[in-house]
Amino acid sequence: MIFAAKPWPERTEINVDGRAVSVNVRVNKRARYYRLSLSRAGEPVLSVPASGRWKEARKFLEKQTGWLGQRLENHPKPVFFEHGVKIPFKGCPVRIVSSASIRGQVTIVDDETGPGLLVPGGKAHLARRLTDWLKSEARNALEERSSFHAARLGVSVKTVRVRSQSTRWGSCSRAGVLNYNWRLILAPPFVLDYVAAHEVAHRCEMNHSDAFWAKVRQTLPKMDEGRAWLKANGPALMAYEPRK
């Protein structure tokens, strides 16, 4: 008699410095070893080989509590969209201001307290309305920069979408669909431009070979500036969340 393998749990909990921490479990068919990592959003992820055993995985995880505790302590804490909170917009700090006005669009203002984003609808709808507006701004900017780089590289782009990925800044499908993280609108424009050039270059090379990076540099000679900024500041950017 052949028994089907027991499915791996989607997540588990582990005690770290006296508190319960949820850990996502991901089965990697190519993996040979157990691996614990932290996503850009600060979520612990346990990668396990398909041939592994849950008892071994738990034992491995329990040995990593010291490492995990240190990484969680150093990782940027979530920043939620609330009245008075400061967030970056196109690389510049702005203050979120809730407006009692029911109707209207998010407006960029500048008064004695400095630049801000005036969000209509009251505090109950602030997070959703501000997020929708930021996604719209991100889509407009990414569509423009994607078209620009596609023209320079002589390729086509089918669709540009903005999403709320927790670990990726962008992706490109073989059909020409580009997915971007809306948080790119929070970064300086040259960072958004780098990610757009990166994903469009995948229309030429669906890999990260030397030929691929040559394509990125062809359309964006200063690619290193955006790449370095994202590597240094990406985790902090991922910390911005619409709501608790």
N, C-alpha and C positions, 0 to 999 in steps of 0.2 A: 504494500500500500504506500502511495506517495502522498505526503502531507504538504499542503501549500505553506509557503513561508509566511510567518506572522508579519503583518504590516508594521512599519515603524511608526511611533507616535509623531504627530505634527509638532508637538512641543512638550517640554518637561520643565519642572521647577527644581532649583537647587538653592541651598542656603549659602549666601555670601555675606559675611560680616554680620550675621544675625538677621538678615532679611531674605525673604523669598524672591528669587529672580527667575523670571520666565525665560526659557531658552528655546529658540526655534530649532527644529531638527530637519536637516536636509539630506536626502539620500543622493549621493553622487556615484553614478555607475563607474566612473573612471578612477575614483579614489581608492587608494590602497591602505590608507591610515585614517584614524580619527583626527579631526581638526576643529579647534574652537576659534572663532573669530568674532569681531564686532562689526556690524554693518555701519554704513555712514550715518545712519539714523541712531546709532547707539544700541542696536538690538543684538544680543548674543545669538550666535548661530553655530550649532554643532553639525559639522559635515561628517557623514558616516558612509563607509563603503557598503554597497548593496549586500555584500557577503558577510558583513559584520554581525555581531550579536549585541543585543540591547544591554545585557549584563556588562559586557566589556565597555560599551559606550558610556554607561553610567559611571563605571569605575574611572575611566579616563576623565570624564567631566568633573568628578569630585576632586581629582588631583589638581585641577586647574582653578580652584576657587580663589587662590591668592592672586594669580595673574588676572582673572576676571574682575576681581574687586578693584585692583589698581587701575585697570583700563576704564571701568565704569566711573571711577572717581575722577579721572582726568578727561573724560569725554564731555563735550559741551552739553549743558542742560537744555531741555526744550524751552523754546520761547514761543508763547501763545499770542495770538492776535487779540489784544484787548485795548481798551481805551487808555491812552497815556504811554503805551509801550513803544519803544523805539525799534525800528527795523531798518535794514538797508533797502534802498530802491535804486537800481542802476548804480550801485556802489556808494550811494550817499545816504547818510542816516536821516530818517524822517520819523516824525512822531505820529502815531495813530490817534485820530481825533474823532470821536463819535458825535454825529449830528442828530438832533431830534427830528429833522426833516424826514418825512416818510418816503418821499420820492426824490429822484435825482441820481446823478452819477458820482462816483468817487472823484474828488477834486484835489489837485495839488495846490496847497496854500503855503504862504510864507508870511508870518507875522512876527511880533516881538519875541515869541518863544522859539522861533526858527521854522524851518520847513516841516510841513506835515501833510498827511493824507486825510482829508475830511470825508468821512464815510457816513452816508445817510442811512436811515432805517432804525436808528436807536441801537443800544448795546446788544439787544437780543439777536439782531441780524448782522452785527458788525463783522464777525469772522467770515461768514459765508459771502457777504457782499464784497468784502475786501479781497478774499481769495479769488472770487470770480473775476474781479477787475484785474488782479495781478496775472491771472491765467490769460486773460484777453490781451494784456500788454505783452506778455511773453510770446504768445502766438504770433502777434503782429511782427514783433522784432525777429523772431526765429524764421518766419516765412520769408521776410525780406533778406536776411543774411543767408538762408539756405538757397534762395533763388540766385543770389549774387555768386556764391561759391559754385553752384551747379553750372552757371553760365561760364565761369572761368575754367572749369574742368571739362566742360563739354558733355555733361551728363544731365539726366532728367530726374526730377523729384515728383513722385506721385501725390503724396499727402504729407502734411506736417501736422502732428498732433502734440498737445501738451498733456502730461500726465503727472501723477503724484508718486513717482517711484521713490523708494526709500534707500536704494543702493546704487542707482544709475543716474547719470546725467543725460544720457541719450542712447538711442539704438537705431539701427538701419536694417530694414528687411530687404531681401533680394528683389522684392516687387517695387522698391523705391518708397516705402512708407517710413518716414522719420518720426521717431518718438522722442520728445524732450521733457526734461523735468522743469516744471513751471518756476522752480526756485532760481533758475538762471537769471530771471529778471531782477533778482535781488543783487546779483553780482555786478561788478563793473562791466560796461559794454564789451570790452576786449575779451572778457572771459566767455560771455555768451557767443561772441563771434568765433572764438576758438572751438567751442563745442559744435557749433554749426558747421565749421570747416571740417572738423573731425568726422562727423557723421556723413556729410556729403561725400567725403573722400572714400567712404566705404562703398559708394556706388562704382568706384573704380577697382577697389581691392577689398574683398570681404574678409580681411584679416588684419593683423598688426605687424606686417612684414616691413622691411626697409622700403619696399616699393610703395606701401601704404603711406608711411610717414613722409616720403618724398612728395606724394600727392598733396598731403596736408600743407607741407611747407611751400609747395608750388602756388597754392591759392592763398596762403596766409604766411608770408615770410617770417612774421613775428610770432609764430605759434608758441614758442617757448615761454613767452610772457604769460599767456593765458593758461597754459598747461601747468606752470609752476604755481600760479596763484590758486588754481583749483586744488592742487595737491596739498597746499599749505592751509587753505581756508575752507575746503569742501565740507569737512565734518561740521564746522560751525554753521555753514549755510543750511545744511540738512536739518539743523536743530529747530528751524522755524516751522511752526505747526499752526494750522488754522484754528484749532480748538482743542480743549482738553479731552 
